[in-house]
Amino acid sequence: MNLGITKTIDLGDGREISVETGKLAKQADGSVVVRQGDTMILATIVSSKEAMEGVDFLPLTVDYREKYAAAGKFPGGYLKREARPTDHEVLNMRLVDRALRPLFPDDYHAGTQVMLQLMSYDGVNTPDALLGFAASCAISVSDIPFNGPMSEARVGRVNGEIIINPTAAQLEESDYDIMIAGTEKDVVMLEGEMKEISEAEMIEAFKAGHEAIKKQCAFQIELAAQIPSANPKREYSHETHDEDLKARIHDFAYDKCREVAKQGLASKEKRGELFKAIKEELEATFSEEELEEKGGMISQYFGKTKKEAVRRVMLDDSIRLDGRAFDEIRPIWCEVDYLPRTHGSAVFTRGETQSLTTLTLGGKLNEQTIDGVTYEGSEKFLLHYNFPPFSTGEERPIRGVSRREVGHGNLALRALKGMLPEGEDNPYTIRLVSEILESNGSSSMATVCAGTLALMDGGIKMKKPVSGIAMGLVTDDQGKYKVLSDILGDEDHLGDMDFKVTGTKDGITACQMDIKIDGLSFQVLTEALEQAKAGRLHILDKLVETIAEPRAELKPHSPRIVGFDVPEDTIGAIIGPGGKIIQEIQKETGTTVTIEEVLVNGKPFGRVQILATEQAGSDAAEKRIRMIAFPPVVEEGEEYEGPVKSVQKYGVFVEILPGSDGLIHVSEFAHERIQNMEDHAKEGDLLKFKVVGKDPKTKKWKLSRKVLLPKPEKQN
């Protein structure tokens, strides 16, 4: 029985990745199992033999799922099975999709599905660093046309040493976490977060990652050569062209489109109207029968003609669509404290892109609990990005959160999180929500800017403000190129690169890049980074003009948090039987109290957090908890006041201090003789008394109320 082949590649430091094919999932067009350590990924690809009628694009789906069995765990929730993908899985799908999509032939339109499944996880080797490599290996051993192979590599730096595919532990210490995808020739995609690194350091990381990618691509070529079914690739014909029609449309529309592009109109709407008028004029030259028969081709060829015209105007005439210089940033206006009842808010508008971002502060109970395959824990900084259809003047149904919204929100989160205060300086759970109200390019970067403003407006002591900018690129096959700062939506669509860079005045905190062409040199990349730095600093100045530093105080209606540690052995007393004591404290003080076990310098403690909107309630709750955790000593001979805890025939038990009580015997309650104790005291009454001693048997304090009362006058 043929159980396939296995081939191994060395990462260069003694660690190996193995690829097995021909053993599992043999009915897929391509199937591999990629393994590093005990982390294993099953990657498959299936592509239809024919394209669906009327489809003129690549219907590519990338799906990634983590199986809980991979880490020997049960899924959470009632159903106990894997359900909808998590945000973590969606983000990994996007990483692979963005790397693969530009490498399929432009005229390949067959439905294609890549499935990646984490089947075993060792807790050391991170699976996301292997996904792009696994997907490309599956394509390489198939007969599906592909302009690869490609691979992805994660790059980190620990103690000055660059590491390819660092372990989970090494990532915790790394200066950056950058995922790079590319072919043997070029980098096609990257995404990452950094601790304020320089442009030169980023280029160094890019180069190191690409060297690893080159080796992995060569490995795939050797692997595919051993698979008979992978050679040759399948033949296909998914497009029908009419060269005469193409030439006719080009001759009619090219110069007209150039004239519109040369006008440098700032209004997206006005440009759209003029281009639409040209298309309508073009369509008027065709009969109804021709439009019905070739309408799709006419639209396609007009779009290509328009794209060529706009690009040539940029390259030959140095004129951008909206008339700006290539390094010029669109007009910016900002406003903070826009919404009166949020804990912080800001509006950031750049050109025709606008974000209204809100800040909400919460406590320990508001943290996002994460119970995944590769990570368990909680997250106290959340950033959600919403892109409603009206932001682009569209009408369409909203069907939940899109993958794009998850990806853009994650990029903005990575840009900001390193600048948040840490430890005791930030006891809050923080949620930012960016509502995109207008969009014409770079809404994720508007989210970063609005997020910075909202945090500072809410009094969060950011280390430094962060801004973001999206860079573009237009090139031709003669080596001519233009780098564009702060790109429009049309420039993103018609251009060759979308490169988002965020950072402070001192360095880069996050980036994301997608490239649509072959042959992006490190020289062009360096130029784009330097131009991005200038734009980023310009935008930072606008942010600081709006609010120079975080507000000294939180908003009056924002919750206040008090936190302190208590001895571990007092946790039970604070919580009380069945949670009785802590629930009573919360109810009576109007606060939310949490307590968790933590290690401080290796010693266990209880960490208390009190969340309150009223200072009086916070003070009362803190006082009661501290009295339990750090009870003052009851001293004999001292006077106290406390509530009655229970009434007995022989006397009343009274709380001296939290955690300490004693008995006022019926004979010590008053000077007169008491027949029925219940006629003189009830539970909850506040009594003043004196500690007169301790019972040697019960060790309970003996109390007297009588000694504090005036003696009755003697009757004659």
C-alpha positions as CSV (number, residue, x, y, z in Angstrom):
1,M,0.0,0.0,0.0
2,N,1.3,3.4,-1.0
3,L,1.3,5.7,2.0
4,G,2.6,8.7,0.2
5,I,5.9,10.6,0.6
6,T,7.3,12.8,3.4
7,K,9.9,15.6,2.8
8,T,11.6,17.7,5.4
9,I,13.0,21.3,5.4
10,D,15.4,22.8,8.0
11,L,14.6,26.3,9.2
12,G,18.4,26.9,9.5
13,D,18.7,26.5,13.3
14,G,18.2,22.8,13.6
15,R,14.4,22.9,13.8
16,E,12.6,21.1,11.0
17,I,9.2,21.2,9.2
18,S,8.0,18.1,7.5
19,V,5.4,17.8,4.7
20,E,3.5,14.6,4.1
21,T,1.4,14.1,1.0
22,G,-0.5,11.2,-0.6
23,K,-1.6,9.7,2.7
24,L,-4.7,11.7,3.9
25,A,-7.6,13.3,2.0
26,K,-6.6,11.9,-1.4
27,Q,-9.9,12.9,-3.1
28,A,-9.0,16.6,-2.8
29,D,-7.1,18.1,-5.7
30,G,-4.2,18.7,-3.3
31,S,-3.6,17.6,0.3
32,V,-0.7,17.8,2.7
33,V,0.0,17.5,6.4
34,V,2.6,20.0,7.6
35,R,4.3,19.3,10.9
36,Q,6.6,21.2,13.2
37,G,7.3,19.6,16.5
38,D,3.9,18.2,17.5
39,T,2.0,20.9,15.8
40,M,0.2,19.5,12.7
41,I,-1.9,21.1,10.0
42,L,-4.0,19.4,7.4
43,A,-4.2,21.6,4.3
44,T,-6.4,20.7,1.3
45,I,-7.5,22.5,-1.9
46,V,-10.3,21.7,-4.3
47,S,-11.0,23.8,-7.5
48,S,-13.9,23.3,-9.9
49,K,-13.0,22.1,-13.3
50,E,-15.0,24.9,-15.0
51,A,-15.9,28.5,-14.0
52,M,-19.6,29.3,-13.5
53,E,-21.3,31.3,-16.2
54,G,-21.0,35.0,-15.8
55,V,-18.2,34.9,-13.2
56,D,-15.3,37.1,-14.1
57,F,-13.3,36.9,-10.9
58,L,-11.7,34.2,-8.7
59,P,-14.2,32.8,-6.2
60,L,-11.6,31.9,-3.7
61,T,-12.5,30.8,-0.2
62,V,-9.9,30.2,2.5
63,D,-11.2,28.5,5.7
64,Y,-9.1,27.8,8.8
65,R,-10.4,25.9,11.9
66,E,-8.7,24.9,15.1
67,K,-9.9,21.5,16.4
68,Y,-10.1,21.4,20.2
69,A,-9.0,17.8,20.2
70,A,-5.6,19.2,18.9
71,A,-4.8,20.4,22.4
72,G,-6.8,17.7,24.2
73,K,-9.6,20.0,25.2
74,F,-13.4,20.1,25.0
75,P,-15.1,23.0,23.3
76,G,-16.8,25.5,25.6
77,G,-20.6,26.1,25.5
78,Y,-23.6,23.9,25.6
79,L,-23.2,22.0,22.3
80,K,-19.6,20.9,23.0
81,R,-18.6,21.0,19.3
82,E,-16.7,23.5,17.1
83,A,-19.1,26.2,15.8
84,R,-18.7,29.5,14.0
85,P,-15.1,30.6,13.5
86,T,-13.6,32.8,16.2
87,D,-12.0,36.2,15.4
88,H,-8.6,34.5,15.8
89,E,-9.5,31.9,13.1
90,V,-10.9,34.7,10.8
91,L,-7.7,36.7,11.1
92,N,-5.7,33.7,10.0
93,M,-8.0,33.0,7.1
94,R,-7.4,36.6,5.9
95,L,-3.6,36.2,6.2
96,V,-3.6,33.2,3.9
97,D,-6.2,34.6,1.5
98,R,-4.4,37.9,1.0
99,A,-1.2,36.0,0.2
100,L,-2.7,33.5,-2.2
101,R,-5.3,35.6,-4.1
102,P,-2.9,37.8,-6.2
103,L,-0.9,34.7,-7.3
104,F,-3.6,32.9,-9.1
105,P,-3.7,33.7,-12.9
106,D,-5.9,36.8,-13.7
107,D,-8.0,34.8,-16.1
108,Y,-8.6,31.8,-13.7
109,H,-12.3,32.0,-12.4
110,A,-13.1,28.5,-11.2
111,G,-14.5,28.2,-7.7
112,T,-11.6,27.3,-5.4
113,Q,-11.6,26.3,-1.7
114,V,-8.6,26.1,0.6
115,M,-9.2,24.4,3.9
116,L,-6.7,24.4,6.8
117,Q,-7.3,22.5,10.0
118,L,-5.2,22.4,13.1
119,M,-5.1,18.7,14.1
120,S,-2.4,18.7,16.8
121,Y,-1.0,21.5,18.9
122,D,2.1,21.2,21.1
123,G,1.9,24.6,22.8
124,V,5.3,25.6,21.4
125,N,5.2,25.9,17.7
126,T,2.5,28.4,16.6
127,P,0.3,27.1,13.8
128,D,-0.4,30.5,12.1
129,A,3.3,30.7,11.1
130,L,2.8,27.5,9.1
131,L,-0.6,28.1,7.4
132,G,0.6,30.0,4.3
133,F,3.3,27.4,3.7
134,A,0.8,24.5,4.2
135,A,-1.7,26.1,1.8
136,S,0.9,26.6,-0.9
137,C,2.2,23.1,-0.5
138,A,-1.3,21.7,-1.1
139,I,-1.6,23.8,-4.3
140,S,1.9,22.7,-5.4
141,V,1.1,19.0,-5.2
142,S,-2.2,19.6,-7.2
143,D,-2.8,20.4,-10.9
144,I,-4.3,23.8,-10.1
145,P,-2.7,26.7,-12.0
146,F,-0.8,29.0,-9.7
147,N,1.9,31.6,-10.1
148,G,3.7,30.3,-7.0
149,P,4.8,28.7,-5.0
150,M,4.6,31.1,-2.1
151,S,5.2,30.8,1.6
152,E,4.7,32.8,4.9
153,A,7.2,33.2,7.6
154,R,6.8,34.8,11.0
155,V,9.7,37.0,12.0
156,G,10.6,38.0,15.6
157,R,13.6,39.6,17.4
158,V,14.7,38.6,20.9
159,N,17.7,40.2,22.5
160,G,18.8,41.7,19.1
161,E,18.6,38.3,17.3
162,I,16.2,37.9,14.4
163,I,14.3,34.6,14.7
164,I,12.2,32.9,11.9
165,N,9.0,31.2,13.2
166,P,9.7,32.0,16.9
167,T,8.1,29.8,19.5
168,A,5.1,31.0,21.6
169,A,7.5,31.7,24.5
170,Q,9.9,33.7,22.3
171,L,7.1,35.8,20.9
172,E,6.4,37.0,24.5
173,E,9.9,38.5,24.6
174,S,10.1,39.7,21.0
175,D,10.4,43.3,19.8
176,Y,8.0,42.6,17.0
177,D,5.7,40.0,15.5
178,I,5.7,40.3,11.7
179,M,4.1,37.8,9.3
180,I,5.6,38.0,5.8
181,A,4.3,36.2,2.6
182,G,6.0,36.1,-0.7
183,T,7.4,34.1,-3.6
184,E,11.0,33.4,-4.6
185,K,11.1,36.8,-6.2
186,D,8.9,39.1,-4.2
187,V,7.1,39.9,-1.0
188,V,3.3,40.0,-1.6
189,M,1.9,40.5,1.9
190,L,2.9,41.4,5.4
191,E,1.2,42.2,8.7
192,G,2.6,42.8,12.2
193,E,2.9,44.7,15.4
194,M,6.1,46.3,16.7
195,K,7.5,48.1,19.8
196,E,8.2,51.4,18.1
197,I,10.9,50.1,15.7
198,S,12.5,52.2,13.1
199,E,12.0,52.0,9.3
200,A,15.5,50.5,8.9
201,E,14.7,47.8,11.5
202,M,11.5,46.9,9.6
203,I,13.4,46.5,6.3
204,E,15.9,44.3,8.1
205,A,13.0,42.1,9.3
206,F,11.5,42.0,5.8
207,K,14.7,40.8,4.2
208,A,15.3,38.1,6.9
209,G,11.7,36.8,6.3
210,H,12.1,36.8,2.6
211,E,15.3,34.8,2.7
212,A,13.4,32.1,4.7
213,I,10.5,32.2,2.2
214,K,12.9,31.7,-0.8
215,K,14.1,28.4,0.8
216,Q,10.6,27.2,1.5
217,C,9.5,28.0,-2.1
218,A,12.5,26.0,-3.5
219,F,11.5,23.2,-1.2
220,Q,7.9,23.2,-2.7
221,I,9.3,23.0,-6.2
222,E,11.3,20.0,-5.3
223,L,8.3,18.4,-3.6
224,A,6.0,19.0,-6.6
225,A,8.5,17.4,-8.9
226,Q,8.0,14.1,-7.0
227,I,4.2,14.1,-7.6
228,P,3.2,12.9,-11.1
229,S,-0.3,14.3,-10.8
230,A,1.1,17.8,-10.1
231,N,2.6,18.1,-13.6
232,P,1.4,19.4,-15.9
233,K,-1.1,21.9,-14.5
234,R,-4.7,21.6,-15.8
235,E,-5.7,23.5,-18.9
236,Y,-8.6,26.0,-18.7
237,S,-10.4,28.7,-20.7
238,H,-12.4,31.0,-18.4
239,E,-12.4,34.2,-20.5
240,T,-13.5,35.0,-24.0
241,H,-12.1,38.1,-25.5
242,D,-12.9,40.4,-28.4
243,E,-9.7,42.2,-29.4
244,D,-11.5,44.4,-31.9
245,L,-14.1,45.5,-29.3
246,K,-11.3,46.1,-26.7
247,A,-9.4,48.3,-29.2
248,R,-12.7,50.2,-30.1
249,I,-13.4,51.0,-26.5
250,H,-9.8,52.0,-25.8
251,D,-9.8,54.4,-28.7
252,F,-13.1,55.9,-27.7
253,A,-12.6,56.3,-23.9
254,Y,-8.9,56.5,-23.1
255,D,-8.3,60.2,-23.9
256,K,-11.6,61.1,-22.3
257,C,-10.7,59.3,-19.1
258,R,-7.3,60.9,-19.1
259,E,-8.9,64.4,-19.2
260,V,-11.1,63.6,-16.2
261,A,-8.1,62.3,-14.3
262,K,-6.1,65.4,-15.1
263,Q,-8.7,67.6,-13.6
264,G,-7.6,66.5,-10.1
265,L,-11.1,66.8,-8.6
266,A,-11.3,66.4,-4.8
267,S,-14.9,65.2,-4.9
268,K,-15.3,61.4,-5.3
269,E,-18.9,62.0,-6.3
270,K,-18.0,64.5,-9.1
271,R,-15.3,62.2,-10.5
272,G,-17.7,59.3,-10.5
273,E,-20.3,61.3,-12.4
274,L,-17.8,62.3,-15.1
275,F,-16.5,58.7,-15.6
276,K,-20.1,57.4,-15.6
277,A,-20.9,60.0,-18.3
278,I,-18.1,58.7,-20.5
279,K,-19.3,55.1,-20.1
280,E,-22.9,56.2,-21.0
281,E,-21.6,58.0,-24.1
282,L,-19.6,54.9,-25.0
283,E,-22.7,52.6,-24.6
284,A,-24.7,55.0,-26.8
285,T,-22.5,54.0,-29.7
286,F,-23.7,50.4,-29.5
287,S,-27.0,49.0,-30.5
288,E,-29.4,47.4,-28.0
289,E,-28.5,43.9,-29.4
290,E,-24.8,44.6,-29.0
291,L,-25.3,45.8,-25.4
292,E,-27.3,42.8,-24.6
293,E,-24.8,40.4,-26.1
294,K,-21.5,42.1,-25.1
295,G,-22.5,44.3,-22.1
296,G,-20.3,42.5,-19.7
297,M,-17.3,42.8,-22.0
298,I,-17.9,46.5,-22.6
299,S,-17.9,47.2,-18.8
300,Q,-14.8,45.1,-18.4
301,Y,-12.9,46.8,-21.2
302,F,-14.0,50.2,-20.1
303,G,-12.8,49.5,-16.5
304,K,-9.4,48.5,-17.8
305,T,-9.2,51.6,-20.1
306,K,-10.1,53.8,-17.2
307,K,-7.5,52.2,-15.0
308,E,-4.8,52.6,-17.6
309,A,-5.7,56.2,-18.2
310,V,-5.7,57.2,-14.5
311,R,-2.4,55.4,-13.9
312,R,-0.7,57.0,-16.9
313,V,-1.8,60.4,-15.7
314,M,-0.1,59.7,-12.3
315,L,3.1,58.4,-13.9
316,D,3.4,60.7,-16.9
317,D,1.7,63.9,-15.7
318,S,2.3,63.6,-12.0
319,I,-1.3,64.3,-11.2
320,R,-3.3,62.4,-8.6
321,L,-7.1,61.8,-9.0
322,D,-7.9,64.5,-6.4
323,G,-5.1,66.9,-7.5
324,R,-2.9,66.5,-4.4
325,A,0.9,66.2,-4.4
326,F,2.1,62.6,-4.0
327,D,3.2,63.1,-0.4
328,E,0.3,65.4,0.5
329,I,-2.2,64.5,3.2
330,R,-5.9,65.3,2.7
331,P,-7.4,68.0,4.9
332,I,-8.0,66.9,8.5
333,W,-10.4,68.0,11.2
334,C,-10.9,66.5,14.6
335,E,-13.1,66.9,17.6
336,V,-13.2,65.3,21.0
337,D,-15.9,65.0,23.7
338,Y,-18.5,64.9,20.9
339,L,-20.8,62.5,22.7
340,P,-21.8,63.7,26.2
341,R,-22.5,60.4,28.0
342,T,-19.8,58.1,26.7
343,H,-16.6,57.7,28.8
344,G,-14.6,59.3,25.9
345,S,-15.3,60.1,22.2
346,A,-13.7,61.6,19.1
347,V,-14.5,62.4,15.5
348,F,-11.6,62.1,13.1
349,T,-12.1,63.2,9.5
350,R,-9.5,63.0,6.7
351,G,-10.8,64.0,3.3
352,E,-13.9,61.9,2.7
353,T,-13.1,59.3,5.4
354,Q,-14.6,59.8,8.9
355,S,-14.6,57.7,12.1
356,L,-16.6,58.4,15.2
357,T,-15.0,56.4,17.9
358,T,-16.3,55.8,21.5
359,L,-14.5,54.7,24.6
360,T,-16.1,52.6,27.3
361,L,-14.4,51.7,30.6
362,G,-15.2,48.7,32.7
363,G,-13.8,46.4,35.3
364,K,-12.6,42.8,35.7
365,L,-16.1,41.4,34.9
366,N,-16.0,43.1,31.5
367,E,-12.9,41.4,30.3
368,Q,-13.2,39.2,27.2
369,T,-12.8,35.6,28.2
370,I,-10.9,33.6,25.6
371,D,-11.1,29.8,25.7
372,G,-9.5,28.8,22.4
373,V,-7.3,25.9,21.3
374,T,-4.0,27.7,21.3
375,Y,-4.8,30.3,24.0
376,E,-6.7,30.5,27.3
377,G,-7.1,33.7,29.2
378,S,-8.7,37.1,29.0
379,E,-8.3,40.3,27.1
380,K,-8.9,43.7,28.7
381,F,-8.5,45.9,25.6
382,L,-11.1,45.5,22.9
383,L,-11.5,47.4,19.6
384,H,-14.4,46.9,17.3
385,Y,-14.7,48.4,13.8
386,N,-18.1,48.8,12.1
387,F,-18.4,49.6,8.4
388,P,-22.1,50.3,7.6
389,P,-23.2,50.6,3.9
390,F,-24.2,54.2,4.2
391,S,-20.5,55.1,4.7
392,T,-20.0,54.6,0.9
393,G,-23.5,55.7,-0.1
394,E,-24.7,52.2,-0.6
395,E,-27.8,50.2,0.3
396,R,-27.2,46.6,1.2
397,P,-28.2,44.2,3.9
398,I,-26.0,43.7,7.0
399,R,-25.3,40.1,7.6
400,G,-23.3,40.1,10.8
401,V,-19.7,41.1,11.2
402,S,-17.6,40.7,8.1
403,R,-14.1,39.3,7.9
404,R,-13.0,42.8,6.7
405,E,-14.4,44.4,9.8
406,V,-12.6,41.9,12.0
407,G,-9.3,42.4,10.2
408,H,-9.5,46.2,10.2
409,G,-10.4,46.3,13.9
410,N,-7.5,44.0,14.7
411,L,-5.0,46.2,12.9
412,A,-6.1,49.3,14.8
413,L,-6.0,47.3,18.1
414,R,-2.4,46.2,17.4
415,A,-1.5,49.8,16.6
416,L,-2.7,51.2,19.9
417,K,-2.3,48.5,22.5
418,G,1.4,48.9,23.1
419,M,0.8,52.6,24.0
420,L,-1.8,51.9,26.7
421,P,-0.7,52.2,30.4
422,E,0.2,49.0,32.1
423,G,-0.3,47.4,35.5
424,E,-1.7,49.6,38.3
425,D,-1.7,52.6,35.9
426,N,-4.5,50.9,33.9
427,P,-6.9,48.9,36.0
428,Y,-9.7,49.2,33.4
429,T,-11.1,47.0,30.8
430,I,-11.2,49.3,27.7
431,R,-13.5,49.0,24.7
432,L,-13.1,51.3,21.7
433,V,-15.8,51.2,18.9
434,S,-15.1,52.8,15.6
435,E,-18.1,53.7,13.6
436,I,-17.1,54.5,10.0
437,L,-19.5,57.3,8.9
438,E,-17.8,58.1,5.6
439,S,-15.2,56.1,3.6
440,N,-13.0,57.0,0.7
441,G,-9.8,55.1,1.6
442,S,-7.9,54.3,4.8
443,S,-10.8,53.9,7.3
444,S,-8.7,51.6,9.5
445,M,-6.1,54.3,9.8
446,A,-8.8,56.8,10.7
447,T,-9.8,54.4,13.4
448,V,-6.3,54.5,14.8
449,C,-6.3,58.3,14.9
450,A,-9.9,58.5,16.3
451,G,-9.0,55.8,18.9
452,T,-6.0,57.8,20.1
453,L,-8.2,60.9,20.5
454,A,-11.0,59.0,22.3
455,L,-8.5,57.4,24.8
456,M,-7.0,60.8,25.6
457,D,-10.4,62.4,25.9
458,G,-11.4,59.7,28.4
459,G,-8.4,60.4,30.6
460,I,-6.5,57.2,29.7
461,K,-2.8,57.9,30.3
462,M,-1.5,56.8,26.9
463,K,2.3,56.6,26.8
464,K,2.3,58.4,23.4
465,P,-0.3,59.2,20.8
466,V,-0.5,57.0,17.7
467,S,-1.4,57.9,14.1
468,G,-1.7,55.9,11.0
469,I,-1.5,56.4,7.2
470,A,-2.1,54.3,4.1
471,M,0.4,54.4,1.3
472,G,-0.1,53.4,-2.3
473,L,2.0,52.7,-5.4
474,V,1.6,53.0,-9.1
475,T,4.2,51.3,-11.4
476,D,4.7,50.3,-15.1
477,D,6.8,47.7,-16.8
478,Q,9.5,50.2,-17.6
479,G,10.5,50.7,-14.0
480,K,8.6,54.0,-13.6
481,Y,6.8,54.4,-10.3
482,K,5.1,56.8,-7.9
483,V,4.6,56.4,-4.2
484,L,1.3,57.9,-2.9
485,S,0.6,59.1,0.6
486,D,-2.8,58.8,2.2
487,I,-4.5,57.0,-0.7
488,L,-8.1,57.4,-1.8
489,G,-10.4,54.4,-2.3
490,D,-10.0,54.6,-6.1
491,E,-6.2,54.8,-5.7
492,D,-6.3,51.6,-3.6
493,H,-8.4,49.9,-6.3
494,L,-6.5,51.1,-9.3
495,G,-3.0,51.0,-7.7
496,D,-0.5,48.3,-7.0
497,M,0.0,48.4,-3.2
498,D,-1.9,49.2,0.0
499,F,0.6,49.7,2.7
500,K,-0.8,50.8,6.1
501,V,1.7,52.1,8.7
502,T,1.0,53.2,12.3
503,G,3.2,54.6,14.9
504,T,4.3,57.2,17.4
505,K,6.8,60.0,16.9
506,D,9.5,57.5,17.9
507,G,8.7,54.4,15.8
508,I,6.3,52.0,14.1
509,T,3.7,50.1,16.2
510,A,1.9,48.1,13.4
511,C,1.7,47.7,9.7
512,Q,-0.2,45.8,7.0
513,M,0.7,45.6,3.3
514,D,-0.9,44.0,0.3
515,I,0.9,44.0,-3.1
516,K,-0.8,43.3,-6.4
517,I,2.3,43.2,-8.7
518,D,5.5,41.3,-9.1
519,G,8.8,43.0,-8.5
520,L,8.5,45.3,-5.5
521,S,12.1,46.2,-4.6
522,F,13.3,47.0,-1.1
523,Q,14.4,50.4,-2.5
524,V,10.7,51.2,-3.3
525,L,9.6,49.8,0.1
526,T,12.2,51.9,1.9
527,E,11.0,55.0,0.1
528,A,7.4,54.2,0.9
529,L,8.3,53.8,4.6
530,E,10.1,57.1,4.8
531,Q,7.3,58.9,3.0
532,A,4.8,57.2,5.4
533,K,6.9,58.5,8.4
534,A,6.6,62.1,7.2
535,G,2.8,61.7,6.7
536,R,2.4,60.0,10.0
537,L,4.1,62.8,11.9
538,H,2.0,65.4,10.1
539,I,-1.2,63.6,11.2
540,L,0.2,63.3,14.8
541,D,0.6,67.1,14.9
542,K,-3.1,67.4,14.0
543,L,-4.1,65.1,16.8
544,V,-2.0,66.9,19.3
545,E,-3.5,70.3,18.2
546,T,-6.9,68.8,19.1
547,I,-5.9,67.4,22.5
548,A,-2.3,67.8,23.6
549,E,-2.3,65.1,26.3
550,P,-4.7,62.8,28.2
551,R,-7.2,64.6,30.4
552,A,-6.1,64.8,34.0
553,E,-9.3,63.3,35.2
554,L,-11.9,60.7,34.0
555,K,-15.3,62.0,32.9
556,P,-17.6,62.6,35.8
557,H,-19.9,59.7,34.8
558,S,-17.0,57.3,34.1
559,P,-16.6,54.5,36.6
560,R,-13.8,54.7,39.2
561,I,-11.7,51.6,40.1
562,V,-10.0,51.0,43.4
563,G,-7.7,48.0,43.5
564,F,-5.6,46.5,46.3
565,D,-4.2,43.2,47.4
566,V,-5.3,41.3,50.5
567,P,-3.9,38.2,52.3
568,E,-4.8,35.0,50.6
569,D,-6.4,33.5,53.8
570,T,-8.9,36.4,54.0
571,I,-10.5,35.8,50.5
572,G,-13.0,33.4,52.0
573,A,-14.1,35.8,54.7
574,I,-14.5,38.6,52.1
575,I,-16.6,36.4,49.9
576,G,-18.6,34.8,52.7
577,P,-20.6,31.6,52.6
578,G,-22.2,31.3,49.2
579,G,-21.0,34.8,48.3
580,K,-23.2,36.3,51.1
581,I,-20.7,38.9,52.3
582,I,-19.5,40.2,49.0
583,Q,-23.0,40.4,47.6
584,E,-24.1,42.3,50.7
585,I,-21.3,44.8,50.2
586,Q,-22.1,45.3,46.6
587,K,-25.8,45.8,47.3
588,E,-25.4,48.2,50.2
589,T,-22.7,50.3,48.5
590,G,-23.8,50.3,44.9
591,T,-20.5,48.9,43.6
592,T,-19.2,45.9,41.7
593,V,-16.5,44.0,43.6
594,T,-14.3,41.3,42.2
595,I,-11.5,39.3,43.8
596,E,-9.1,36.8,42.3
597,E,-6.1,34.9,43.4
598,V,-2.8,36.2,42.1
599,L,0.9,35.7,42.7
600,V,3.0,38.7,43.8
601,N,6.7,38.0,43.9
602,G,5.9,34.3,44.1
603,K,3.5,34.7,47.0
604,P,-0.3,34.2,46.7
605,F,-2.6,37.1,47.4
606,G,-6.2,38.1,46.7
607,R,-6.5,41.0,44.2
608,V,-9.6,43.1,45.0
609,Q,-11.1,45.5,42.4
610,I,-14.0,47.9,43.3
611,L,-15.8,49.5,40.4
612,A,-18.1,52.4,41.3
613,T,-19.6,55.5,39.8
614,E,-20.0,57.2,43.2
615,Q,-17.1,58.0,45.4
616,A,-19.0,57.5,48.6
617,G,-20.0,53.9,47.6
618,S,-16.4,53.1,46.6
619,D,-15.1,54.4,49.9
620,A,-17.7,52.4,51.9
621,A,-17.0,49.2,50.0
622,E,-13.2,49.6,50.5
623,K,-13.6,50.3,54.2
624,R,-15.7,47.2,54.7
625,I,-13.3,44.9,52.8
626,R,-10.2,46.3,54.5
627,M,-11.8,45.8,57.8
628,I,-12.3,42.1,57.0
629,A,-8.8,41.7,55.4
630,F,-6.9,43.8,57.9
631,P,-9.1,43.7,61.0
632,P,-8.0,46.0,63.8
633,V,-7.3,44.3,67.1
634,V,-10.1,44.2,69.7
635,E,-8.7,45.7,73.0
636,E,-10.0,45.0,76.4
637,G,-11.3,48.0,78.2
638,E,-12.1,49.9,75.0
639,E,-15.6,51.1,73.9
640,Y,-17.1,50.2,70.6
641,E,-20.4,50.4,68.7
642,G,-21.7,47.5,66.6
643,P,-24.8,45.8,65.2
644,V,-26.7,43.1,67.0
645,K,-26.1,39.8,65.2
646,S,-28.5,37.5,67.1
647,V,-30.8,37.7,70.1
648,Q,-30.8,34.9,72.7
649,K,-32.6,34.3,76.0
650,Y,-29.4,34.8,77.8
651,G,-28.2,37.9,75.9
652,V,-27.3,39.3,72.5
653,F,-24.3,38.7,70.3
654,V,-22.9,41.9,68.9
655,E,-20.2,42.6,66.2
656,I,-17.3,44.4,67.7
657,L,-15.3,44.7,64.5
658,P,-15.8,42.9,61.2
659,G,-14.8,39.3,61.9
660,S,-15.0,39.7,65.7
661,D,-18.0,39.5,67.9
662,G,-18.9,39.0,71.6
663,L,-21.7,38.5,74.0
664,I,-23.6,41.1,76.1
665,H,-25.0,38.8,78.8
666,V,-28.6,39.7,79.9
667,S,-27.2,40.7,83.2
668,E,-24.8,43.2,81.5
669,F,-27.4,44.7,79.2
670,A,-29.1,47.1,81.6
671,H,-29.2,47.9,85.3
672,E,-32.7,46.7,85.6
673,R,-33.7,43.1,85.5
674,I,-34.7,41.9,82.1
675,Q,-37.3,39.2,81.8
676,N,-37.5,38.8,77.9
677,M,-34.4,39.8,75.9
678,E,-36.5,40.2,72.7
679,D,-38.4,43.0,74.2
680,H,-35.2,45.1,74.5
681,A,-33.2,44.3,71.4
682,K,-33.6,43.0,67.9
683,E,-31.1,41.9,65.1
684,G,-29.5,44.9,63.4
685,D,-29.8,47.3,66.3
686,L,-26.7,49.5,66.9
687,L,-25.4,49.3,70.4
688,K,-22.6,51.0,72.3
689,F,-20.7,48.7,74.7
690,K,-17.4,48.1,76.4
691,V,-15.1,45.1,76.2
692,V,-14.7,43.8,79.7
693,G,-12.9,40.5,79.3
694,K,-12.8,37.2,77.4
695,D,-14.4,33.9,78.3
696,P,-11.6,31.5,79.0
697,K,-13.6,28.5,77.7
698,T,-15.3,29.9,74.5
699,K,-12.6,32.5,73.8
700,K,-15.4,34.9,73.1
701,W,-15.2,38.5,74.2
702,K,-17.4,39.5,77.1
703,L,-19.2,42.8,76.6
704,S,-21.1,45.1,78.8
705,R,-23.6,47.8,77.8
706,K,-24.6,48.4,81.4
707,V,-21.3,50.0,82.4
708,L,-21.8,52.8,79.9
709,L,-25.3,53.6,81.2
710,P,-25.9,56.0,84.1
711,K,-26.7,54.2,87.4
712,P,-30.3,54.6,88.4
713,E,-30.8,56.7,91.5
714,K,-31.6,54.8,94.7
715,Q,-35.2,54.9,95.8
716,N,-35.8,56.3,99.3
